[in-house]
């Protein structure tokens, strides 16, 4: 049970969140978007950088994620699926970056990505992540 005396205004000032998605598995990709949507909902700016096989999470067709079929069970359980979360993050102005090297390794062309996803390298992510809490999945 949460502490009844705790108020969000008591928390240290919340800065931005930088999410590094390295894994190409559905569970981690789904949770990266859960974290991103949650942070954006409480007015924390988010940059999500998908690298390695994680770039599949930013593709229009994300079936390249390992265990992508798990999304049906997630939705059946009453939890937002990956499409819903990705749309929410984009609507709330989350910044989505796809690693250029990751795209090459995954064999994905840049035009396979969702609209608004920027192709970038590690230096761009590190610059965008400056001063933000970093979470790696």
C-alpha positions in Angstrom: 0.0 0.0 0.0 1.5 3.4 -0.9 2.5 5.8 1.8 -0.5 8.0 2.4 1.8 10.9 3.3 3.7 10.8 0.0 2.7 13.3 -2.7 4.1 13.5 -6.1 5.2 17.1 -5.2 7.4 15.6 -2.5 9.4 13.6 -5.1 12.7 15.0 -6.4 12.2 17.0 -9.5 11.5 14.5 -12.3 13.7 15.0 -15.4 13.5 13.2 -18.7 13.8 9.5 -19.3 16.1 7.9 -21.9 15.3 4.3 -22.8 17.8 2.1 -24.5 16.2 -0.9 -26.1 18.9 -3.4 -27.0 16.9 -6.6 -27.0 14.8 -7.9 -29.9 12.3 -9.7 -27.7 8.6 -8.7 -27.5 8.6 -8.6 -23.6 11.3 -6.0 -23.4 10.0 -4.0 -26.3 6.5 -3.9 -24.8 7.9 -2.8 -21.5 10.0 -0.1 -23.1 6.8 1.4 -24.5 5.0 0.9 -21.2 7.7 2.9 -19.5 7.8 5.5 -22.2 4.0 6.0 -22.2 3.9 6.1 -18.4 6.7 8.7 -18.2 5.1 10.9 -20.9 1.7 10.6 -19.0 3.4 12.3 -16.0 5.0 14.9 -18.1 8.5 13.4 -18.2 10.0 13.8 -21.7 11.2 10.6 -23.2 13.7 9.5 -25.8 13.7 5.8 -26.8 16.7 4.5 -28.7 16.2 1.1 -30.3 19.5 -0.7 -31.1 20.5 -4.1 -32.3 17.5 -6.3 -32.9 15.4 -3.9 -30.8 15.0 -1.8 -34.0 12.2 -4.2 -34.9 10.1 -2.5 -32.2 10.1 0.8 -34.3 9.3 -0.9 -37.6 5.8 -0.5 -39.1 5.7 -4.3 -39.1 7.2 -5.4 -35.7 6.7 -9.1 -36.3 10.5 -9.4 -36.4 10.5 -9.2 -32.6 11.2 -12.5 -31.0 7.9 -13.9 -29.6 5.8 -11.2 -31.3 2.8 -13.4 -31.2 2.7 -12.9 -27.4 0.9 -9.6 -28.1 -2.4 -11.4 -28.6 -2.2 -12.9 -25.1 -1.2 -9.5 -23.6 -4.3 -7.8 -25.2 -6.5 -10.7 -24.2 -5.4 -10.1 -20.6 -6.7 -6.5 -20.8 -3.3 -4.9 -21.2 -2.5 -2.4 -23.9 -0.8 -4.1 -26.9 2.4 -2.9 -28.6 0.5 -1.0 -31.3 -1.6 0.9 -28.8 1.5 1.8 -26.7 3.5 2.9 -29.8 0.7 5.1 -30.9 0.4 6.6 -27.4 4.1 7.4 -27.2 4.0 9.0 -30.7 0.9 11.1 -29.8 2.5 12.3 -26.6 5.6 13.4 -28.5 8.0 10.8 -27.3 11.3 10.9 -29.4 11.9 7.6 -31.2 15.4 6.9 -32.5 16.5 3.8 -34.5 20.2 2.9 -34.4 21.7 3.1 -37.9 23.9 0.1 -37.3 21.1 -1.9 -35.7 19.0 -1.3 -38.9 21.8 -2.7 -41.0 22.3 -5.7 -38.8 18.5 -6.4 -38.8 18.3 -5.9 -42.6 15.7 -3.2 -42.2 15.6 -0.2 -44.5 14.8 3.2 -42.9 11.5 3.4 -44.9 10.3 0.3 -42.9 10.2 2.4 -39.8 7.2 4.2 -38.3 6.6 7.8 -39.4 8.6 10.2 -37.3 11.3 7.7 -36.2 14.8 9.3 -36.7 17.7 7.1 -37.8 20.6 8.0 -35.5 23.9 6.8 -34.1 25.1 6.3 -30.5 26.4 9.9 -30.3 23.0 11.3 -31.1 21.4 9.1 -28.4 24.0 10.0 -25.8 23.5 13.7 -26.5 19.7 13.3 -26.3 20.1 11.3 -23.0 22.3 13.9 -21.3 20.9 14.7 -17.9 18.1 12.1 -18.2 17.6 8.9 -16.2 18.7 6.0 -18.5 17.0 2.7 -18.5 18.3 -0.2 -20.5 16.2 -3.1 -21.6 
